[in-house]
Amino acid sequence: MALLMSHVAKSICLTALLAASALATAESILVLTEETPFTKTDINDKSGGEATDFVRAVLEHAQIDYQLQYLPWRRTYSRALNEPEILIYPLARSPDRENDFHWIGRLIPVNYYLFKQKTRTDISVTDLDKAKPYRIGVVNYFVQHEYLTAKGFTNLQPVNSNLQNVHKLLLGRIDLFPISEGGLISICERHNIDCNQFQPVIKLQGISDYLYLAFGPDSDPELVRRARASFQALKDSGLHSTIFARRLELTDRFNLQHIPSAD
């Protein structure tokens, strides 16, 4: 009888553990992003990674279990659209994307420009159509790629990262590439590149707004609600401003020096 009761007790414990495991799995999400200075901290000087620091804080405050993976943006974007319970960042918001995601909150403001090498005085772009003959580097499935394609650009050279485009521009393999001022600054800082080599030529109107944290379309509404509430709570607490303060300061400084001539 004692042996039977022991087996019953073990069975009850096992059932409880399996139920708890199933609940944890049901609430666990996959967080996807690409590897950039904005999403990954430098192992040497501990700079960067602000977006991931804040996203982790949001999920931990919301008590949402998660796994974080760094993937090329094309895979990140595709998986967020097609697989359940995936959180993606930093994601630009556009009319075409509006109904494809559950938008959790704004990470930072963003403005996109076409940049050239400052020494390329032969390149003059006074309106967007005049940029069409030039070789333009884009990142696969970035909002700038979608935007330029929709505008009828055909001379586009897709790559997997903004850093690749920076190198291609400096090597003369492309003439222009789109990036935000903050994105360019962080790449220059992380990889010891002189940002003064680059000059904005025209702002990409219609997609310059904010970078967001968002859930893919097939996500539990309760998780979406909890993430939004947590995001707002941490924003109200001042943590959002604290984490992103340095990046926004560098962006403002760059804008004062370089951007007015591009608008």
C-alpha positions in Angstrom: 0.0 0.0 0.0 2.8 2.4 0.9 4.5 1.6 -2.4 1.3 2.3 -4.3 0.8 5.6 -2.5 4.4 6.5 -3.3 3.8 5.9 -7.0 0.5 8.0 -6.8 2.4 10.8 -5.1 5.1 10.7 -7.8 2.5 10.7 -10.5 0.8 13.7 -9.0 4.1 15.6 -8.7 5.0 14.7 -12.3 1.6 15.8 -13.6 2.0 19.1 -11.7 5.5 19.7 -13.1 4.3 18.9 -16.6 1.4 21.4 -16.2 3.8 24.1 -14.9 6.2 23.4 -17.7 3.4 23.6 -20.3 2.3 26.9 -18.8 5.8 28.3 -18.9 6.3 27.2 -22.4 2.9 28.7 -23.4 4.0 32.0 -22.0 7.6 31.9 -23.4 8.3 34.0 -26.4 11.2 34.3 -28.9 12.8 37.7 -29.2 14.5 38.4 -32.5 16.8 41.2 -33.6 19.8 41.7 -35.7 23.3 42.3 -34.4 24.1 46.1 -34.4 25.7 48.6 -32.0 22.1 49.5 -31.0 21.2 46.0 -30.1 24.4 44.4 -28.8 26.8 45.7 -26.2 30.5 45.9 -27.2 32.4 43.3 -25.1 35.4 45.7 -24.8 34.1 49.1 -23.8 30.5 48.0 -22.9 29.0 50.6 -25.1 25.8 50.2 -27.1 23.1 47.6 -26.7 20.6 50.2 -25.4 17.7 48.7 -27.3 18.2 45.2 -25.9 18.7 46.6 -22.4 15.4 48.2 -22.5 13.6 45.3 -24.2 14.9 42.9 -21.5 13.7 45.3 -18.8 10.2 45.5 -20.4 9.9 41.7 -20.5 11.3 41.1 -17.0 8.9 43.8 -15.6 6.0 42.1 -17.4 7.2 38.7 -16.1 7.3 37.3 -19.6 9.7 34.4 -20.2 11.8 34.8 -23.3 14.7 33.7 -25.4 16.8 36.2 -27.3 18.4 35.4 -30.7 20.4 37.6 -33.1 19.8 36.8 -36.8 20.2 38.6 -40.1 17.3 41.0 -40.5 15.8 39.2 -43.5 15.3 36.1 -41.3 14.2 38.1 -38.3 11.6 39.9 -40.2 10.3 36.8 -42.1 10.0 34.8 -38.9 8.2 37.5 -37.0 5.6 37.6 -39.8 5.1 33.9 -40.1 5.7 32.3 -36.7 3.7 32.6 -33.4 4.8 34.6 -30.3 7.7 36.5 -31.7 8.8 39.9 -30.6 10.9 41.9 -33.0 13.0 45.1 -32.7 14.0 47.7 -33.7 11.3 47.9 -36.3 10.4 50.9 -38.4 6.7 51.5 -38.8 5.2 52.3 -42.2 1.7 52.2 -43.7 2.4 48.9 -45.4 3.4 47.3 -42.1 0.7 48.9 -40.0 -1.6 45.9 -39.8 1.2 43.2 -39.9 2.3 43.8 -36.3 1.1 44.5 -32.8 3.0 47.7 -32.0 4.2 47.7 -28.4 6.0 51.1 -28.1 8.4 53.6 -29.5 12.1 53.0 -28.8 13.7 56.1 -30.4 12.9 58.7 -33.1 14.5 57.9 -36.4 15.1 59.9 -39.6 16.4 58.2 -42.8 18.6 59.9 -45.3 20.5 58.9 -48.4 24.2 59.3 -47.7 27.1 59.7 -50.0 30.9 60.2 -49.5 31.5 63.8 -48.8 34.3 63.8 -51.5 31.7 62.8 -54.2 31.0 66.3 -55.4 29.7 64.8 -58.7 26.6 63.5 -56.9 23.8 66.0 -56.7 20.4 64.9 -55.6 17.8 67.6 -55.2 14.8 65.3 -55.3 14.4 61.6 -54.9 13.9 60.7 -58.5 17.3 62.2 -59.3 18.8 59.4 -57.1 17.5 56.6 -59.3 20.5 56.4 -61.7 23.0 55.9 -58.9 24.0 52.5 -57.4 22.3 52.3 -54.0 23.1 49.9 -51.2 20.2 48.7 -49.1 19.7 46.1 -46.3 17.3 43.3 -47.1 13.8 43.9 -45.8 14.7 47.1 -44.1 12.0 49.7 -44.5 14.3 51.8 -46.7 14.5 48.8 -49.1 10.7 48.5 -49.2 10.4 52.3 -49.6 12.8 52.7 -52.5 11.5 49.6 -54.3 7.9 51.0 -54.1 9.2 54.3 -55.5 10.5 52.5 -58.6 14.2 52.2 -57.8 15.8 49.3 -59.7 19.5 50.0 -59.2 19.5 48.6 -55.7 22.2 46.3 -54.2 20.8 44.4 -51.1 23.1 43.2 -48.4 22.7 41.9 -44.9 23.8 44.8 -42.8 24.4 48.6 -42.7 28.1 48.0 -41.9 28.5 46.3 -45.3 27.0 49.3 -47.0 29.4 51.6 -45.2 32.4 49.6 -46.4 31.0 49.4 -49.9 30.5 53.2 -50.1 34.0 53.8 -48.9 35.4 51.4 -51.4 33.4 53.1 -54.2 31.2 50.0 -54.9 28.0 52.0 -54.4 27.2 55.7 -54.7 24.6 56.1 -52.0 23.0 54.2 -49.2 20.0 54.9 -46.8 20.5 54.9 -43.1 19.4 56.9 -40.0 21.7 59.4 -38.6 21.7 57.5 -35.3 22.5 54.2 -37.1 25.5 55.8 -38.9 26.8 57.3 -35.7 26.8 54.1 -33.8 28.5 52.2 -36.6 31.2 54.9 -36.9 31.7 54.8 -33.1 31.8 51.0 -32.8 34.2 50.4 -35.8 36.4 53.5 -35.5 35.2 55.1 -38.7 35.3 58.9 -39.2 31.6 59.9 -39.6 32.7 63.2 -41.2 33.4 61.2 -44.4 29.7 61.0 -45.0 27.2 63.5 -46.1 23.4 63.3 -46.2 21.9 64.3 -49.5 18.1 63.9 -49.1 15.7 62.8 -46.4 13.4 59.8 -47.1 10.0 61.3 -46.4 7.2 59.1 -45.2 9.2 56.5 -43.3 11.1 58.7 -40.9 9.4 58.4 -37.6 10.3 56.0 -34.8 11.8 52.6 -34.3 9.5 50.3 -32.4 9.2 47.1 -30.4 6.5 44.9 -31.9 4.9 41.5 -31.7 4.3 39.5 -34.9 0.7 39.0 -36.0 0.2 35.6 -34.5 0.7 36.5 -30.9 -1.3 36.0 -27.7 -3.3 39.2 -27.0 -2.7 38.9 -23.3 1.1 38.9 -23.9 0.7 41.9 -26.1 -1.3 43.7 -23.4 1.2 42.9 -20.7 4.1 44.0 -22.8 2.4 47.3 -23.6 1.6 48.0 -20.0 5.2 47.2 -19.0 6.6 49.4 -21.7 4.5 52.3 -20.6 5.3 51.8 -16.9 9.1 51.8 -17.6 8.7 54.9 -19.8 6.8 56.7 -17.0 9.5 55.7 -14.5 12.2 57.4 -16.5 14.1 54.3 -17.4 13.4 54.7 -21.1 14.9 58.2 -21.1 17.9 57.1 -19.0 18.8 54.2 -21.3 18.5 56.1 -24.6 19.9 59.5 -23.4 23.4 59.1 -24.8 22.3 57.9 -28.2 19.8 60.7 -28.5 22.4 63.3 -27.5 24.9 62.0 -30.1 22.1 62.1 -32.8 21.2 65.7 -31.9 24.9 66.7 -32.1 25.3 65.0 -35.5 22.1 66.7 -36.8 23.3 70.1 -35.8 26.5 69.6 -37.8 25.3 67.7 -40.9 21.6 67.5 -41.4 20.2 71.0 -42.1 21.6 71.1 -45.6 19.9 67.8 -46.4 16.3 68.7 -45.6 
